[in-house]
């Protein structure tokens, strides 16, 4: 069960009310989801299975995961905290989305970036803080630092 990271095993990721369960196969995933549902119910919470999705990385086949309490939809890709995870173990979708967001921000800022009344140093700061932060995730993930 889980994902080996160095000497540790990662079973789940949390952020606010979002959670990712990590397992090696569907059997482990079914077990972990069942246990998670039991823990939620013990705390007076209930999972909304219609909002749940699951992704098997490296497997081209997409099936729904059928549990005793409902069905979880299988997907090709999933976005978590702004990052796209896909079945192919690559970053093509993520890179393309970042490029598209950077283009959108650049189009929006075109009138400022080409304005001759705005200093070049100000334009660089605008570009760095807005375009680069969207395209390269500076400041957005906390682990990158712009120069």
C-alpha positions as CSV (number, residue, x, y, z in Angstrom):
1,X,0.0,0.0,0.0
2,X,1.1,3.6,-0.5
3,X,4.0,5.1,-2.4
4,X,7.6,4.6,-1.2
5,X,9.4,7.9,-0.8
6,X,12.9,7.2,0.5
7,X,12.5,5.3,3.7
8,X,8.9,6.4,4.2
9,X,5.6,5.4,2.7
10,X,3.1,8.0,1.6
11,X,-0.5,6.9,2.0
12,X,-2.5,10.1,1.7
13,X,-2.2,13.8,0.9
14,X,-4.4,16.4,2.6
15,X,-5.2,20.0,1.8
16,X,-8.2,21.7,3.5
17,X,-11.1,19.4,2.7
18,X,-9.4,17.7,-0.2
19,X,-7.6,14.3,0.2
20,X,-5.7,12.0,-2.1
21,X,-5.4,8.3,-1.2
22,X,-2.3,6.6,-2.7
23,X,-2.3,2.9,-3.3
24,X,-0.5,0.4,-5.5
25,X,-3.6,-1.4,-6.9
26,X,-7.4,-1.3,-6.9
27,X,-7.7,-3.8,-4.1
28,X,-5.6,-1.7,-1.7
29,X,-7.5,1.4,-2.8
30,X,-10.9,-0.2,-2.1
31,X,-9.6,-1.2,1.4
32,X,-8.2,2.2,2.1
33,X,-11.4,4.0,0.9
34,X,-13.5,1.7,3.1
35,X,-11.4,2.4,6.1
36,X,-11.5,6.2,5.3
37,X,-15.3,6.1,5.1
38,X,-15.4,4.3,8.5
39,X,-13.2,7.0,10.1
40,X,-15.2,9.8,8.6
41,X,-18.5,8.2,9.8
42,X,-17.0,7.8,13.3
43,X,-16.3,11.6,13.2
44,X,-19.8,12.4,12.0
45,X,-18.7,13.1,8.4
46,X,-19.8,11.6,5.1
47,X,-17.9,11.1,1.8
48,X,-19.5,12.5,-1.3
49,X,-18.7,9.7,-3.7
50,X,-20.1,11.7,-6.6
51,X,-17.2,14.2,-6.2
52,X,-14.6,11.4,-5.9
53,X,-12.4,10.3,-8.8
54,X,-9.6,7.9,-9.1
55,X,-6.6,7.6,-11.4
56,X,-4.3,4.7,-12.0
57,X,-0.9,6.0,-13.2
58,X,0.6,3.9,-16.0
59,X,-2.6,1.9,-16.8
60,X,-4.4,2.9,-20.0
61,X,-7.6,1.2,-18.9
62,X,-10.2,3.4,-17.2
63,X,-12.7,1.6,-15.0
64,X,-15.0,2.8,-12.3
65,X,-14.2,1.6,-8.8
66,X,-17.2,-0.1,-7.4
67,X,-17.5,-0.1,-3.6
68,X,-20.2,-1.4,-1.3
69,X,-21.4,2.2,-0.6
70,X,-21.2,3.5,-4.2
71,X,-19.0,4.0,-7.2
72,X,-15.9,6.2,-7.8
73,X,-15.4,7.4,-11.3
74,X,-12.1,6.4,-13.0
75,X,-10.4,9.3,-14.9
76,X,-7.5,10.0,-17.4
77,X,-6.2,13.0,-15.4
78,X,-6.9,14.8,-12.2
79,X,-6.0,18.3,-11.0
80,X,-4.9,18.6,-7.3
81,X,-3.8,21.9,-5.9
82,X,-3.5,23.3,-9.4
83,X,-1.2,20.5,-10.7
84,X,-2.5,18.0,-13.3
85,X,-1.7,14.3,-12.7
86,X,-2.2,12.0,-15.7
87,X,-2.1,8.3,-16.5
88,X,1.0,8.5,-18.7
89,X,3.4,9.7,-15.9
90,X,4.4,12.7,-17.9
91,X,3.9,16.5,-17.6
92,X,2.6,17.3,-21.0
93,X,-0.8,18.5,-19.9
94,X,0.7,20.4,-17.0
95,X,3.2,22.2,-19.2
96,X,0.6,23.1,-21.8
97,X,-1.7,24.5,-19.2
98,X,1.0,26.6,-17.7
99,X,2.0,27.9,-21.2
100,X,-1.7,28.8,-21.9
101,X,-2.1,30.6,-18.6
102,X,1.1,32.6,-19.3
103,X,-0.2,33.6,-22.7
104,X,-3.5,34.6,-21.3
105,X,-1.8,36.8,-18.6
106,X,0.5,38.3,-21.2
107,X,-2.4,39.2,-23.5
108,X,-4.2,40.8,-20.6
109,X,-1.1,42.9,-19.7
110,X,-0.1,43.8,-23.3
111,X,-1.2,47.4,-23.0
112,X,0.9,47.8,-19.9
113,X,3.9,46.0,-21.2
114,X,4.0,48.0,-24.4
115,X,3.2,51.4,-22.8
116,X,6.2,53.8,-23.3
117,X,5.2,55.8,-20.2
118,X,5.9,52.9,-17.8
119,X,9.5,52.3,-16.8
120,X,11.3,49.2,-18.0
121,X,12.1,48.2,-14.4
122,X,8.4,48.4,-13.6
123,X,7.5,46.3,-16.6
124,X,10.1,43.7,-15.5
125,X,8.5,43.5,-12.0
126,X,5.0,43.2,-13.5
127,X,6.2,40.4,-15.8
128,X,8.1,38.6,-13.1
129,X,5.4,38.8,-10.5
130,X,2.4,37.9,-12.8
131,X,3.5,36.1,-16.0
132,X,6.4,34.1,-14.5
133,X,4.4,33.3,-11.3
134,X,1.6,31.8,-13.4
135,X,3.8,30.0,-15.9
136,X,6.5,28.7,-13.6
137,X,4.5,28.6,-10.3
138,X,6.8,31.0,-8.5
139,X,5.3,31.9,-5.2
140,X,2.3,29.7,-5.9
141,X,3.8,26.4,-4.5
142,X,6.1,27.9,-1.9
143,X,9.1,25.8,-3.0
144,X,10.3,28.0,-5.9
145,X,12.0,31.3,-5.6
146,X,12.2,33.9,-8.3
147,X,15.4,35.8,-8.9
